[in-house]
């Protein structure tokens, strides 16, 4: 530890030789730095704070009906608009900044400078949600106020008119598109109707397309053949049963006259005709029996003469029922044969159109597809136009965004910058550091041996001893005076810093007035001539 202390003391002793030159450098850096800080122009800042209320009462009511917009995205667009080249040129013209422009290069520099100094801050959440700030900092209080006022007016007009302008433009565009799709839809409908009219009878129906219809017709033919087979078998069975039954039943009845069989059949026929038509199976069967009796009257008389005098005859109900069912079976078989013939004709017709119908169906599918696409686009456009119309009406009745100016821009009285207190203190620290650095650099460039250890390490020779320096009273007094003078000069530097700190505002005005009254070019030329350049 003692060696480190001795080493530090050795460095301090070596740096002490260059204290005055280091102190001079500190004074120069401090004075030049403080004058530069005082010469910095005052910066004034104007600010406008706006609250954008996006929670409209109509917004939840119109959800799904009107067009919904992202307010934060609109604010981002507003940022781009405010910092756009055209808008900055408008600000320059309205604030008379263009009076200082002498060339296109000056105009571009002024635009970049203006864009760099404008600050646009958008609150994204928390207590600053929907808070929008516009600030600008420059040397002139009037200019910063004018710039912020122009930007605030531009933002307000853009927010209030953007949705209305967009809605009107959207409605015009939608009207144009709807008219176009309406014409296309009419053309598609006419084309589809003409195609259906041209190919009538070959269109697919509710039963499906060509192959479905052909398969369905073939299935019906197979079903009808099966039904004919079953009906034929039933008819054969009925005729077998009918052959085992007698049409009349005999019963004895004394003292009762027996009418002829033919007259009874005719009476029965008259009764049946009062109930049914000529096409009824019972009527047809009874007429067939009457015709048989008329064609063979001998059998009828034989049947009647052979009957006992005291006997009566009556119809056999079983025979009548079987006869009726047999007649029905005959009719059913004939009807099924006619139906089978028609169905086979349909199948043959469909097979003959095997090449034409699929092509017609493919073309019809293409026309229907084009029609449905056009129709769906047309309906979508109409729906969007209605949404735009509702949005426009909602904007007219109640704006989606309400702009409230929380803090209007004012002409600043007090300067917002630069931070002279911080800069003055930083110059003092820099000056002291520069002087100290100069002393360290000079010592490293020209080191001094102050003790036996440094001598032994520097020359690598043995040192047997050292003779101490005995200071006299005059030497001690001289060193005390030197130390006191050095500390006094440093104290004076710090005191000057305090005066500059206390009187920084008047000092700033004095320095700036001095600079404004001095011709810089003349001063520079005089300095060059003085130093010989």
Secondary structure, DSSP 8 states (H G I E B T S, - for coil): -HHHHHHHHHHHHHHHTTHHHHHHHHHHHHHHHHHHHHHS--BEEEEEEEEEE---HHHHHTTTTS----HHHHHHHHHHHHTSHHHHHHHHHHTTGGGG--SHHHHHHHHHHHHHHEEEEE--SGGGTTEEEEEEEES-HHHHHHHHHHHHHHHHHHHHHHHHHHHHHHHHHHHHHHHHHHHHHHHHHHHHHHHHHHTTTSS-BTTBSHHHHHHHHHHHHHHHHHHHHHHHHHHHHHHHHHHTS-SEEEEE-TT-----HHHHHHHHHHHHHTTS-TTSHHHHHHHHHHHHHHHTHHHHHHHHHTS-TTEEEEE-HHHHHHHHHHHHHHHHHHHHHHHHHHHHHHHHHHHHTTTHHHHHHHHHHHHHHHHHHHHHHHHHHHHHHHHHHHHHHHHHHS-S-EEEEEE------S--B--HHHHHHHHHHHHHHHHHHHHHHHHHHS----SHHHHHHHH-------------HHHHHHHHHHHHHHHHHHHHHHHHHHHHHHTHHHHHHHHHHHHHTS-HHHHHHHHHHHHT-
